[in-house]
Amino acid sequence: MSVAAREKVAGYLEEALGKPVDLSPLPDDTALNALGLDSLLTINVLVTLLEDCGVDLGEHADSLVTPSTLGDLYAIADRFMAPEEAPAAVSGEPHRHTDQLAYYQAKLAYEMDSADLQAALADGQDLVVVDGRGTEAYEAEHIPGAISIPHRSISRESLSALSKAPLYVAYCDGIGCNASTKTAIKLATEGFRVKELIGGLDWWKRDGHATEGLKAQGHVHVADCGCAG
């Protein structure tokens, strides 16, 4: 994250909140709602940032996913700032290299794989796993400890009892299903910190992790992630 991106984000937050904002001591995973931004203010900040950077929202529809942390905003600012605003990553290197780095950083900010989720659960991290599929699918089989919030039922009212302190990890059946994306969008819109589980329940089981429910996976083997070495 560049100094220019931090300064740009600070300016937008000060304008939205109507007061000075010192971001220097705050970690990138600081939730925007902890700074006093509700979902509407967050969207206003996002849209203003994108418009000022001259972003074609039709071409970059992915940028409209509501950010939930400072790191999310930094990644967006780094991605779309003009070359003269952002320092070159390496002298003489095309600016698109900076865009590519921001893209990969944003992916890690928005996604989590099954190995990361299992490790986070084992470490006792403050997170909530959300099954965005229908109730019957959840009852048949789900990730242990996950709560059922069918994405079609999500509303501000249905989420009102949930704390915004934890990180929420949304999942669905797998790569052929987009219920996790819809769940993540709705949670993020209401100011929750959220990531999407890559591969959903399918890849969770492929990696050998246990499940719960009427059709829970019986035999579980311990998967050794090939990228761990």
C-alpha positions as a printed Julia matrix, in Angstrom:
229×3 Matrix{Float64}:
   0.0     0.0     0.0
   1.52    3.33   -1.07
   1.68    6.55    0.94
  -0.35    8.22   -1.81
  -3.13    5.65   -1.38
  -3.22    6.18    2.4
  -3.42    9.97    1.96
  -6.16    9.67   -0.65
  -8.24    7.35    1.56
  -7.74    9.65    4.58
  -9.07   12.58    2.56
 -12.23   10.73    1.55
 -12.86    9.54    5.1
 -12.42   13.04    6.52
 -14.89   14.4     3.98
 -17.43   11.66    4.76
 -17.1    11.94    8.55
 -16.7    15.71    8.69
 -13.65   15.56   10.97
  -9.89   14.93   10.8
  -8.82   11.29   10.58
  -5.39    9.97   11.53
  -4.92    6.6     9.84
  -1.21    6.17   10.59
  -1.62    4.11   13.81
  -4.45    1.96   12.44
  -3.8    -1.54   11.0
  -5.11   -2.4     7.55
  -7.73   -4.77    8.97
  -9.43   -1.95   10.91
 -13.16   -2.2    10.19
 -14.66    0.89    8.53
 -17.67    0.75   10.83
 -15.28    1.13   13.78
 -14.36    4.53   12.34
 -18.0     5.59   12.29
 -18.91    4.73    8.7
 -22.26    3.03    8.16
 -23.0     1.12    4.95
 -24.33    4.2     3.14
 -21.3     6.35    3.98
 -18.98    3.51    2.97
 -20.65    3.24   -0.43
 -20.44    7.03   -0.85
 -16.71    6.94   -0.1
 -16.21    4.06   -2.57
 -18.15    5.72   -5.38
 -16.42    9.08   -4.85
 -12.99    7.42   -4.9
 -13.79    5.52   -8.11
 -15.26    8.58   -9.82
 -12.28   10.75   -8.91
  -9.97    8.1   -10.34
 -11.98    8.09  -13.57
 -12.99    4.44  -13.25
 -15.41    3.07  -15.84
 -17.81    1.28  -13.48
 -19.21   -0.8   -16.34
 -15.75   -2.12  -17.19
 -14.72   -2.6   -13.56
 -17.94   -3.83  -11.96
 -15.88   -5.92   -9.54
 -14.75   -2.69   -7.87
 -18.3    -2.05   -6.64
 -18.05   -4.72   -3.93
 -18.45   -2.72   -0.73
 -15.15   -2.5     1.22
 -15.24   -3.39    4.9
 -11.72   -2.52    6.09
  -9.09    0.17    5.56
  -7.03   -2.38    3.66
  -9.88   -2.84    1.21
  -9.96    0.92    0.5
  -6.17    1.1     0.21
  -6.17   -1.72   -2.35
  -8.85    0.01   -4.43
  -7.0     3.35   -4.3
  -3.71    1.69   -5.26
  -5.41   -0.15   -8.1
  -6.99    2.88   -9.75
  -4.77    5.86   -8.96
  -3.2     7.51  -12.0
   0.47    6.7   -12.63
   1.55   10.21  -11.6
  -0.18    9.74   -8.22
   1.33    6.36   -7.36
   5.06    5.6    -7.18
   6.36    3.1    -9.73
   6.99   -0.35   -8.25
  10.31   -0.61  -10.15
  11.93    2.11  -12.22
  10.83    1.78  -15.82
   8.27   -0.92  -15.03
   4.74   -0.43  -16.45
   2.14    0.91  -14.03
   0.01   -2.14  -14.72
   2.42   -4.07  -12.49
   1.19   -1.97   -9.56
  -2.38   -2.7   -10.62
  -1.61   -6.42  -10.7
  -0.13   -6.38   -7.2
  -3.18   -4.5    -5.91
  -5.43   -7.07   -7.58
  -3.71   -9.98   -5.85
  -3.7    -8.13   -2.52
  -7.43   -7.5    -2.91
  -8.05  -11.2    -3.61
  -6.43  -12.13   -0.31
  -8.45   -9.41    1.41
 -11.7   -10.81    0.01
 -11.09  -14.58   -0.13
  -9.99  -17.48    2.08
  -9.28  -21.11    1.2
 -10.24  -24.16    3.24
  -6.75  -24.59    4.71
  -6.73  -21.0     5.94
 -10.22  -21.38    7.38
  -9.33  -24.61    9.19
  -6.21  -22.98   10.64
  -8.17  -19.9    11.73
 -10.78  -22.06   13.45
  -8.12  -24.14   15.15
  -6.42  -20.95   16.38
  -9.69  -19.73   17.87
  -9.79  -16.59   15.74
 -12.88  -14.4    16.03
 -14.78  -15.45   12.94
 -18.2   -16.77   11.99
 -18.71  -19.24    9.14
 -21.9   -18.51    7.19
 -23.7   -21.02    4.98
 -25.54  -18.99    2.34
 -27.42  -21.93    0.81
 -30.99  -22.97    1.51
 -32.02  -24.45    4.86
 -32.42  -28.01    3.51
 -28.92  -28.02    2.03
 -27.51  -26.73    5.32
 -29.32  -29.39    7.35
 -28.05  -32.12    5.03
 -24.4   -31.14    5.35
 -22.43  -28.1     6.43
 -19.1   -26.97    7.83
 -18.95  -27.62   11.59
 -20.06  -24.63   13.61
 -21.39  -22.77   10.59
 -24.6   -20.78   10.93
 -27.32  -20.89    8.3
 -28.24  -17.58    6.65
 -29.8   -18.3     3.24
 -28.77  -15.41    1.02
 -32.33  -14.92   -0.24
 -33.49  -14.23    3.31
 -30.83  -11.65    4.19
 -32.09   -8.21    5.13
 -31.0    -5.48    7.52
 -33.55   -6.8     9.99
 -32.4   -10.42    9.76
 -28.81   -9.35   10.45
 -29.62   -6.96   13.29
 -28.81   -9.48   16.04
 -25.34  -10.28   14.69
 -22.2    -8.66   16.06
 -20.04   -6.79   13.57
 -16.86   -7.56   15.52
 -16.01  -10.99   14.0
 -14.86  -11.73   10.48
 -17.62  -13.54    8.57
 -16.64  -16.26    6.06
 -19.36  -17.01    3.52
 -19.61  -20.25    1.58
 -21.97  -22.25   -0.64
 -21.76  -25.54   -2.56
 -18.68  -24.68   -4.59
 -17.39  -23.12   -7.79
 -20.62  -23.86   -9.64
 -22.66  -21.83   -7.14
 -22.61  -18.09   -6.42
 -24.65  -18.06   -3.2
 -21.48  -17.32   -1.25
 -20.81  -14.23   -3.39
 -24.38  -12.99   -2.93
 -24.11  -13.62    0.81
 -20.79  -11.78    1.02
 -22.15   -8.79   -0.89
 -25.18   -8.48    1.37
 -23.1    -8.81    4.54
 -20.53   -6.28    3.31
 -23.27   -3.84    2.31
 -24.48   -3.86    5.92
 -21.0    -3.12    7.23
 -19.81   -6.61    8.17
 -16.21   -7.71    7.55
 -16.52  -10.66    5.22
 -14.47  -13.04    3.1
 -15.62  -15.68    0.62
 -14.5   -19.31    0.98
 -12.86  -20.46   -2.24
 -14.43  -23.67   -3.55
 -17.12  -23.72   -0.87
 -18.26  -26.93    0.79
 -16.98  -29.02   -2.13
 -13.34  -28.02   -1.7
 -13.67  -28.07    2.08
 -14.5   -31.8     1.77
 -11.9   -32.4    -0.94
  -9.28  -31.13    1.52
 -10.44  -33.77    3.98
 -12.18  -31.59    6.54
 -15.13  -32.89    8.54
 -18.75  -31.87    8.01
 -21.92  -31.93   10.08
 -25.54  -32.72    9.19
 -27.82  -35.55    8.1
 -25.49  -36.48    5.23
 -22.23  -35.52    6.88
 -19.01  -36.84    5.42
 -18.2   -40.07    7.22
 -14.56  -40.86    6.56
 -12.24  -37.92    6.93
  -8.57  -38.01    5.97
  -6.04  -35.42    6.98
  -5.16  -33.42    3.88
  -1.63  -32.09    3.58
  -1.74  -28.83    1.66
   0.84  -28.87   -1.1
   1.51  -25.15   -0.77
   2.52  -25.4     2.9
   6.08  -26.44    2.17
